[in-house]
């Protein structure tokens, strides 16, 4: 019984970052701006951690791209949100800070593995939310921003997925 509870607890702890990044329900441009800003800030923060804590150069290079692109995206979001009289958060909320905390304790291959997993899951969820906003958003400028940001998010997802097979060292190229 104790082993089962321990296994379930370990699984739950590993899933927290993925569950916490689930896109919010439809709620207008304010919810989307909040989601996009928190995502940009979290991705940039994790990318900065990767510079010191990742083992593989490929992961560090990917992380540099993530930091640069999400910093630029945050600035674009702030501009568009300002036109729509919406406020962009200036810092991570408690939920996103909590998601980052486990990464601060990881180093090397363990960091690489968890980081790549988070980048895949996070970008999949972000792409869904950005598509929803670009197709059915209420504000034309926010819709246009979401549509313009989608290709970069898709590029990030593909790059993260390309890093994943290299993690297993079991015929990295065969899984594509």
C-alpha positions in Angstrom: 0.0 0.0 0.0 2.8 2.4 0.9 4.5 1.7 -2.4 1.4 2.5 -4.3 0.9 5.7 -2.5 4.5 6.7 -3.0 4.3 5.9 -6.7 1.1 7.9 -7.1 2.6 10.9 -5.2 5.7 10.8 -7.4 3.5 10.8 -10.5 1.4 13.6 -9.2 4.5 15.7 -8.4 5.9 15.2 -11.9 2.5 16.2 -13.5 2.1 19.4 -11.6 3.9 21.6 -14.2 1.8 20.2 -17.1 -1.5 20.5 -15.2 -0.8 24.0 -14.0 -0.2 25.3 -17.5 -3.6 24.2 -18.8 -5.1 27.1 -20.7 -7.8 29.0 -18.9 -11.4 28.6 -20.1 -12.6 31.1 -22.7 -13.0 34.4 -20.9 -12.4 37.2 -23.2 -9.2 39.0 -24.2 -8.3 39.7 -20.6 -7.9 35.9 -19.8 -5.9 35.4 -23.0 -3.5 38.3 -22.3 -3.0 36.9 -18.7 -2.3 33.4 -20.1 0.0 34.7 -22.8 2.0 36.9 -20.5 2.4 34.2 -17.8 3.5 31.7 -20.5 6.0 34.2 -22.0 7.5 35.0 -18.6 7.7 31.4 -17.4 9.2 30.2 -20.7 11.9 32.9 -20.5 12.6 32.1 -16.9 13.0 28.4 -17.5 15.2 29.2 -20.5 17.5 31.3 -18.3 17.7 28.4 -15.9 18.8 26.1 -18.7 21.8 28.3 -19.4 23.3 27.2 -16.1 21.7 23.9 -15.4 21.3 22.0 -18.7 23.8 19.4 -19.7 23.5 19.3 -23.5 24.6 22.2 -25.7 21.5 21.6 -27.9 19.3 22.2 -25.0 21.1 25.3 -24.0 20.9 26.7 -27.6 17.2 25.9 -27.7 16.8 27.6 -24.4 18.5 30.8 -25.7 16.0 30.9 -28.6 13.1 30.4 -26.1 14.4 33.3 -24.0 14.8 35.6 -26.9 11.5 34.8 -28.7 9.4 34.8 -25.5 10.9 38.1 -24.4 10.1 39.6 -27.8 6.6 38.1 -27.7 6.0 39.6 -24.2 6.9 43.0 -25.5 4.6 42.6 -28.5 1.8 41.4 -26.3 2.3 44.4 -24.0 2.0 46.8 -27.0 -1.2 45.1 -28.4 -2.7 44.8 -24.9 -2.1 48.5 -24.3 -4.0 49.4 -27.4 -6.9 47.3 -26.1 -6.7 49.0 -22.6 -5.7 45.7 -21.0 -3.1 45.2 -18.3 -0.2 42.8 -18.8 1.2 41.3 -15.6 4.7 42.4 -14.8 5.7 39.2 -12.9 4.9 35.6 -12.5 1.9 34.6 -10.4 2.1 32.2 -7.5 1.0 29.2 -9.7 3.8 29.7 -12.2 6.4 30.4 -9.6 5.4 27.1 -8.0 5.8 25.4 -11.4 9.4 26.7 -11.8 10.5 25.7 -8.3 11.3 22.0 -9.1 13.5 23.1 -12.1 15.7 25.1 -9.7 16.8 21.9 -8.0 17.6 20.0 -11.2 20.9 19.9 -13.0 22.4 18.1 -16.0 20.6 15.3 -17.8 17.7 15.4 -15.3 17.1 19.1 -16.0 17.4 18.5 -19.7 14.8 15.7 -19.7 12.3 17.6 -17.5 12.8 20.9 -19.4 12.2 19.3 -22.8 9.1 17.6 -21.5 7.8 20.9 -20.1 8.6 22.7 -23.4 6.6 20.2 -25.4 3.6 20.1 -23.1 3.6 23.9 -22.6 3.8 24.7 -26.2 1.1 22.2 -27.2 -1.2 23.9 -24.7 -0.2 27.4 -25.8 -0.8 26.5 -29.4 -4.3 25.4 -28.7 -5.1 28.6 -26.7 -3.5 30.9 -29.3 -5.5 29.1 -32.1 -8.7 29.5 -30.1 -8.0 33.2 -29.7 -7.0 33.8 -33.3 -10.1 32.1 -34.5 -12.8 33.3 -32.1 -11.3 36.1 -30.0 -13.3 39.2 -29.3 -10.6 41.9 -30.0 -9.3 42.2 -33.5 -5.8 43.3 -32.4 -5.5 40.5 -29.9 -6.7 38.0 -32.5 -4.1 39.3 -35.0 -1.4 39.1 -32.3 -2.3 35.5 -31.5 -2.3 34.5 -35.2 1.1 36.2 -35.8 2.6 34.4 -32.7 1.4 30.9 -33.7 4.2 30.1 -36.1 6.9 30.9 -33.5 5.1 28.6 -31.0 4.9 25.9 -33.6 8.6 26.3 -34.3 9.4 26.0 -30.6 7.3 22.8 -30.3 9.0 21.2 -33.2 12.4 22.1 -31.9 11.6 20.7 -28.5 10.2 17.5 -30.0 13.4 17.2 -32.1 15.4 17.3 -28.8 13.4 14.6 -27.2 14.6 11.6 -29.1 18.2 12.5 -28.4 17.4 12.1 -24.7 16.8 8.4 -24.9 20.0 7.4 -26.7 18.1 4.5 -28.3 18.2 5.3 -32.0 17.4 9.0 -31.8 16.5 9.5 -35.4 14.2 6.5 -35.8 11.2 8.0 -34.0 10.5 10.6 -36.6 
